[in-house]
Amino acid sequence: MAGGKGTRFGGDTEKPMAKFMGKPLIRRVIEATKESERIAETYVAVTSFSPKTAEEAAEASVKVVETDGQGYHADLQQAVQDANLKCPVMIISSDLPALTVLVPEEALIEYGLSAVSPYEHEGKMYAVSGINIIDGRRILEEQEQEVIVSSRPEAVFTVNSLKDLESAKKYLLSTKRD
């Protein structure tokens, strides 16, 4: 998913195109999906708000699906339907320098990151971050939910601001990961 307006990020740069350690965020996510032996194809959902992201995805030789820009859930449904995906679909947000699941809110505070989507699970608050797996055949239906909680620092970094981008970079440099 790479088609938002990026208003929380500020400036004229499309958030998926923000440089992170020498590469646009979207390129890092695309490369991660291509490295996986379990992901058969990579699609990038874009909108008219993200033309440079669409170009970057096309240059990376992945399939690009343009949606109407009606919001995350509507665009997700449209992308799955337009791509005719009738299988399990992994949805990954474009603003992840490392692929993630749910991370404890305390970890976000520790690394100085913003939590845009707080979520309560079993009496604790978490920050929703990055990965969902859905059944493409049931894209218009509510689907069962299983929550996975990760305490790995790499699971923390969802980039919602320039400050988040710098925090992720600082962490990855300190651990010598690229």
C-alpha positions as CSV (number, residue, x, y, z in Angstrom):
1,M,0.0,0.0,0.0
2,A,1.7,3.1,-1.2
3,G,-0.9,5.6,-2.3
4,G,-1.7,7.9,0.6
5,K,-1.3,11.7,0.5
6,G,1.5,11.5,3.0
7,T,0.1,14.5,4.9
8,R,1.5,13.3,8.3
9,F,5.0,13.2,6.7
10,G,4.9,16.9,5.5
11,G,6.6,18.4,2.5
12,D,6.3,17.7,-1.2
13,T,8.0,14.3,-1.1
14,E,5.7,11.3,-1.4
15,K,6.3,9.3,1.8
16,P,7.1,6.0,0.0
17,M,9.8,7.9,-1.9
18,A,11.5,9.3,1.2
19,K,15.1,8.3,1.2
20,F,16.1,5.9,4.0
21,M,19.8,5.0,4.1
22,G,20.2,5.7,0.4
23,K,17.0,4.1,-0.9
24,P,13.3,5.1,-1.1
25,L,11.2,3.4,1.6
26,I,9.1,1.7,-1.1
27,R,12.2,0.2,-2.7
28,R,13.3,-1.3,0.6
29,V,9.9,-3.0,1.0
30,I,9.9,-4.2,-2.6
31,E,13.3,-5.7,-2.2
32,A,12.3,-7.4,1.0
33,T,9.3,-9.0,-0.7
34,K,11.4,-10.1,-3.7
35,E,13.9,-11.8,-1.3
36,S,11.1,-13.9,0.3
37,E,10.8,-17.4,-1.1
38,R,7.1,-17.4,0.1
39,I,5.9,-14.4,-1.8
40,A,4.9,-15.3,-5.3
41,E,4.3,-11.8,-6.7
42,T,4.6,-8.2,-5.5
43,Y,2.0,-5.6,-6.3
44,V,2.2,-2.0,-5.3
45,A,-1.1,-0.1,-4.8
46,V,-0.8,3.6,-5.7
47,T,-3.1,6.5,-6.3
48,S,-2.9,9.8,-8.2
49,F,-1.3,11.2,-5.1
50,S,1.8,9.0,-5.6
51,P,3.0,9.2,-9.2
52,K,6.7,9.0,-8.4
53,T,6.0,5.9,-6.2
54,A,4.3,4.3,-9.2
55,E,7.3,5.0,-11.4
56,E,9.7,3.6,-8.7
57,A,7.6,0.4,-8.4
58,A,7.5,0.0,-12.2
59,E,11.3,0.4,-12.4
60,A,11.6,-2.3,-9.7
61,S,9.6,-4.7,-12.0
62,V,6.6,-5.2,-9.8
63,K,3.0,-4.9,-10.7
64,V,1.4,-1.5,-10.1
65,V,-2.3,-1.2,-9.3
66,E,-3.7,2.3,-9.3
67,T,-6.6,2.9,-6.9
68,D,-9.0,5.8,-6.5
69,G,-7.4,7.2,-3.3
70,Q,-10.6,6.8,-1.2
71,G,-8.7,5.7,1.9
72,Y,-6.7,2.7,3.1
73,H,-9.4,0.1,3.4
74,A,-11.3,1.2,0.2
75,D,-8.1,1.3,-1.8
76,L,-7.0,-2.1,-0.4
77,Q,-10.3,-3.7,-1.4
78,Q,-10.0,-2.1,-4.9
79,A,-6.4,-3.2,-5.4
80,V,-7.2,-6.8,-4.5
81,Q,-10.3,-6.8,-6.7
82,D,-8.5,-5.1,-9.7
83,A,-5.6,-7.5,-9.4
84,N,-8.0,-10.4,-9.2
85,L,-6.2,-11.9,-6.2
86,K,-8.1,-15.0,-5.1
87,C,-5.5,-16.2,-2.7
88,P,-3.9,-15.3,0.6
89,V,-2.7,-11.7,0.3
90,M,0.0,-10.1,2.5
91,I,-0.5,-6.4,2.8
92,I,2.6,-4.4,3.7
93,S,2.6,-0.6,4.2
94,S,5.2,1.3,2.2
95,D,6.5,3.1,5.2
96,L,8.4,0.2,6.8
97,P,12.2,0.2,6.7
98,A,11.9,-3.2,8.3
99,L,8.8,-5.4,7.9
100,T,6.7,-5.5,11.1
101,V,3.7,-6.7,13.0
102,L,2.2,-5.4,16.3
103,V,4.7,-3.8,18.6
104,P,4.3,-2.7,22.2
105,E,3.7,1.0,22.7
106,E,6.4,1.1,25.2
107,A,9.0,0.2,22.5
108,L,7.8,3.1,20.4
109,I,8.4,5.4,23.3
110,E,11.8,3.9,23.9
111,Y,12.9,4.6,20.3
112,G,11.1,8.0,20.2
113,L,8.6,7.0,17.4
114,S,5.0,8.0,16.8
115,A,2.1,5.6,17.2
116,V,-0.6,6.5,14.7
117,S,-2.8,3.5,15.2
118,P,-3.1,2.4,18.8
119,Y,-4.8,-0.9,19.4
120,E,-5.9,-2.6,22.6
121,H,-5.2,-6.4,22.9
122,E,-5.7,-8.4,26.1
123,G,-5.7,-5.2,28.2
124,K,-2.5,-3.7,26.8
125,M,-2.0,-1.0,24.3
126,Y,0.0,-1.7,21.1
127,A,0.8,0.2,18.0
128,V,-0.4,-1.5,14.8
129,S,2.4,-1.6,12.3
130,G,2.7,-2.9,8.8
131,I,1.6,-6.4,7.9
132,N,-1.8,-7.9,7.4
133,I,-2.6,-11.2,5.7
134,I,-6.1,-11.5,4.3
135,D,-8.0,-14.0,2.1
136,G,-8.3,-12.2,-1.3
137,R,-11.5,-14.2,-2.1
138,R,-13.2,-12.6,0.9
139,I,-11.9,-9.0,0.4
140,L,-15.4,-7.5,0.9
141,E,-16.1,-9.5,4.1
142,E,-14.9,-9.0,7.6
143,Q,-12.2,-11.6,8.3
144,E,-11.0,-13.3,11.4
145,Q,-8.2,-11.6,13.2
146,E,-5.1,-13.1,14.9
147,V,-2.8,-10.8,16.7
148,I,0.9,-11.3,16.7
149,V,2.9,-9.3,19.2
150,S,6.6,-8.8,18.5
151,S,9.2,-7.2,20.8
152,R,12.0,-7.2,18.3
153,P,13.3,-3.7,17.8
154,E,13.2,-4.2,14.0
155,A,9.4,-4.5,14.3
156,V,9.1,-1.0,15.8
157,F,10.0,1.2,12.9
158,T,6.9,2.4,11.1
159,V,7.8,5.8,9.6
160,N,5.1,8.4,10.2
161,S,7.3,11.4,10.3
162,L,10.8,12.6,9.5
163,K,11.7,12.1,13.2
164,D,10.6,8.5,12.9
165,L,12.8,8.1,9.8
166,E,15.8,9.5,11.6
167,S,15.1,7.3,14.7
168,A,15.0,4.2,12.5
169,K,18.2,5.2,10.7
170,K,20.0,5.8,14.0
171,Y,18.9,2.4,15.3
172,L,19.9,0.5,12.1
173,L,23.3,2.2,11.9
174,S,24.0,1.4,15.6
175,T,23.3,-2.3,14.9
176,K,25.2,-2.2,11.6
177,R,22.2,-3.4,9.5
178,D,21.3,-1.8,6.2
